[in-house]
Amino acid sequence: MLAAYLAKLAHVVGANEVDLVSHELTDPDLTMAGFAVLWHLDRRRAAGLYPGPAYKGWAQPMARATIDHSFLAQRLREWSLFRAITLKLPWRPEDRRITTP
């Protein structure tokens, strides 16, 4: 199942990405699904998008899709903080804080 999720995520485009992530995160094996989404966020999307203007438009809906999954939501916050620091954008000290539900 992990390979299938990773394959689907590797080929998803546009608005379908958020729908697919949301769908995968309903899998009963949340550890496996969470890993697939984490891999997608880290290796495929955030790393490539963070330097450009498309990041913000991608990160906001992705944050909504992962809001109930604290580790994934935190990882998106970390990418946003990394982006802000790297690109010398404004950020707040509370953006560093790890939050838990």
C-alpha positions, 0 to 999 in steps of 0.5 A: 500500500505504501508503494501505491500511495507514493506512486499516486503522490508522485503523479498528482497535479494541481488541486488534486494534490490536496484531495489525494493527501486528505484521502490518504490520511483517512487510511486506517494505517495512519503511520503508513499514510503519514509517512507517504504524505511526509515523504511527499511534502519533504522530498517532492513538494516543499523542497522544490517550492520553498524558494518561489512564490508558488509555495504560499499558495501550495502550503495554505491548502496543504496545511488545511489538509494536514491540520488534524495530523500534528506531525505533518502540520508541524513539518509544514510550519518548519518548512514555512519558517525555513523559507522565511529565514532562507529568503529573509522574509519576516517571521515571528518568534512564535513561528518556531514553537512546536505545537501539540493538539 
